[in-house]
Amino acid sequence: MKKSERIDWFKEARFGMFIHWGLYSIPAGEWKGKKGGHYGEWIMSDAKIPRAEYEQLAQRFNPLRFDADGWVNLAKDTGMKYIVAMPKHHDGFSMYDSKISNYNIVATTPFKRDPMKELAQACQKKGLRLCFYYSQAQDWHHPNAAGNDWDYPDESKKDFARYFKEKVRSQVKELLTRYGRIGLMWFDTPAKISKKQSEELTALVHKLQPNCLVNSRVGRHHGAGDYREMGDNEIPEGPIEEPWETAITMNDTYAYKKSDTNWKSSSVLIHKLVDTVSKGGNFLLNVGPKPDGTIPIPSVKRLKEIGTWMKENKESIYGCGKASFGGGMVGLTTAKNDKVYLHTFRWPGEEICLA
């Protein structure tokens, strides 16, 4: 299948939900009284938590309030067309029933359920595309992967090729053969991965699911992938011709972090959504659920407000891209076929307010 055919649904959707949820949601940005750096999901690396100590979080992970249908309904009501869930982040813990690694949510937690399976079923019922995030190079739990220099400081002893073959390829195969149709594989931080390995991983995805997209972070320096992934919270200054996406946080962090209360307003988030689409991109808005499985109230509030706006203005988002002319000081423009949509964020004579 040609890339141009594979990308069609993605360009039509324009708006998706990113979900950062895992063991790192339990410390919520703090470890032994100290705040572990900027990103909640990086707590193991930021605080240099020994592997054996971090593993113990699994015994406390029991998200009994997790509701896949509730998450999917919220995304759908917001106007989102796809969900990027997180089977494995950099901490190496599998948030699904992996047969490749026993370090997973079914085998090692009291929860003993597969949230990816439940999300797949909920997405199928509601007509949303389920997509998967997978950390293909960093795995702080694995002795041969990249990233963990506190438990495994001797880089010369690491066999990354073995890790790639035995865990990465095998888990990606699991994810693409056990959960139905997957819209895209969202890879991240390629680190040690080679050009050959990036291309091999991309080819594996396309072989298993020809319609499944691969983002550029599978190997950003190798030109791999079907579309360009921008940096975190990055929106370019002008339009980009190739398909692209940006992942945006509602506050400052991706995963749940108790101390992060720097929430963007719904008006700011709507402006960022329109700005992204006006430049030909996809807007992936993040939520960081709590360890009990609930999405924080400030996130839900903003999603509902965005959903109210989308109900009235979705025609100017889905399938739209840049217009032949911009709105200038008046606002932002998007276009589809022979229609141009002008989005103004102030009435004439008023100051622009995006607080």
GIZIVEN-V146689 format. One record per backbone hydrogen bond with DSSP energy under -0.5 kcal/mol. NH is the residue of the N-H (numbers start at 0). CO is the residue of the C=O. If there is no record, write none. Layout:
# GIZIVEN-V146689
nh:NH co:CO
nh:NH co:CO
This chain:
# GIZIVEN-V146689
nh:4 co:1
nh:5 co:1
nh:6 co:2
nh:7 co:4
nh:10 co:6
nh:11 co:7
nh:12 co:8
nh:13 co:9
nh:14 co:12
nh:15 co:282
nh:16 co:81
nh:17 co:284
nh:18 co:83
nh:19 co:286
nh:20 co:18
nh:24 co:21
nh:25 co:22
nh:26 co:22
nh:27 co:23
nh:29 co:26
nh:30 co:33
nh:33 co:30
nh:35 co:28
nh:36 co:34
nh:41 co:38
nh:42 co:39
nh:45 co:41
nh:46 co:42
nh:47 co:44
nh:48 co:43
nh:53 co:49
nh:54 co:50
nh:55 co:51
nh:55 co:52
nh:56 co:53
nh:57 co:54
nh:58 co:55
nh:59 co:56
nh:60 co:56
nh:60 co:57
nh:61 co:59
nh:63 co:61
nh:64 co:291
nh:65 co:62
nh:66 co:292
nh:70 co:66
nh:71 co:67
nh:72 co:68
nh:73 co:69
nh:74 co:70
nh:75 co:71
nh:76 co:72
nh:77 co:73
nh:78 co:74
nh:78 co:75
nh:79 co:74
nh:80 co:14
nh:81 co:14
nh:82 co:128
nh:83 co:16
nh:84 co:82
nh:84 co:130
nh:86 co:84
nh:86 co:132
nh:87 co:132
nh:88 co:92
nh:91 co:88
nh:93 co:102
nh:94 co:86
nh:94 co:92
nh:97 co:95
nh:103 co:101
nh:104 co:93
nh:107 co:103
nh:108 co:104
nh:110 co:60
nh:111 co:104
nh:114 co:112
nh:115 co:94
nh:117 co:113
nh:118 co:114
nh:119 co:115
nh:120 co:116
nh:121 co:117
nh:122 co:118
nh:123 co:119
nh:124 co:120
nh:125 co:121
nh:126 co:122
nh:127 co:122
nh:128 co:80
nh:129 co:127
nh:129 co:180
nh:130 co:82
nh:131 co:183
nh:132 co:84
nh:133 co:185
nh:134 co:87
nh:135 co:133
nh:135 co:187
nh:136 co:187
nh:138 co:145
nh:139 co:89
nh:141 co:138
nh:144 co:141
nh:145 co:136
nh:148 co:146
nh:154 co:152
nh:156 co:153
nh:157 co:154
nh:159 co:157
nh:162 co:158
nh:163 co:159
nh:164 co:160
nh:165 co:161
nh:166 co:162
nh:167 co:162
nh:168 co:163
nh:170 co:166
nh:171 co:167
nh:172 co:168
nh:173 co:169
nh:174 co:170
nh:175 co:171
nh:176 co:172
nh:176 co:173
nh:177 co:173
nh:182 co:129
nh:184 co:212
nh:185 co:131
nh:185 co:183
nh:186 co:184
nh:187 co:133
nh:192 co:189
nh:197 co:193
nh:198 co:194
nh:199 co:195
nh:200 co:196
nh:201 co:197
nh:202 co:198
nh:203 co:199
nh:204 co:200
nh:205 co:201
nh:206 co:202
nh:207 co:203
nh:208 co:204
nh:211 co:208
nh:212 co:182
nh:214 co:184
nh:215 co:226
nh:217 co:214
nh:218 co:215
nh:221 co:218
nh:223 co:218
nh:225 co:213
nh:226 co:213
nh:227 co:242
nh:229 co:227
nh:229 co:244
nh:232 co:246
nh:233 co:230
nh:234 co:232
nh:239 co:278
nh:243 co:279
nh:244 co:227
nh:245 co:281
nh:247 co:245
nh:247 co:283
nh:250 co:252
nh:255 co:288
nh:257 co:27
nh:259 co:256
nh:260 co:258
nh:262 co:260
nh:263 co:249
nh:268 co:264
nh:269 co:265
nh:270 co:266
nh:271 co:267
nh:272 co:268
nh:273 co:269
nh:274 co:270
nh:275 co:271
nh:276 co:272
nh:277 co:273
nh:278 co:274
nh:278 co:275
nh:279 co:276
nh:280 co:275
nh:281 co:243
nh:282 co:13
nh:283 co:245
nh:283 co:281
nh:284 co:15
nh:284 co:282
nh:285 co:247
nh:286 co:17
nh:288 co:286
nh:289 co:293
nh:290 co:24
nh:292 co:289
nh:298 co:295
nh:299 co:295
nh:300 co:296
nh:301 co:297
nh:302 co:298
nh:303 co:299
nh:304 co:300
nh:305 co:301
nh:306 co:302
nh:307 co:303
nh:308 co:304
nh:309 co:305
nh:310 co:306
nh:311 co:307
nh:311 co:308
nh:312 co:308
nh:313 co:309
nh:315 co:312
nh:316 co:313
nh:317 co:313
nh:318 co:10
nh:318 co:11
nh:319 co:316
nh:320 co:334
nh:329 co:326
nh:331 co:342
nh:333 co:340
nh:334 co:320
nh:335 co:338
nh:338 co:335
nh:340 co:333
nh:341 co:339
nh:342 co:331
nh:342 co:340
nh:343 co:341
nh:344 co:329
nh:349 co:346
nh:352 co:344
nh:353 co:351
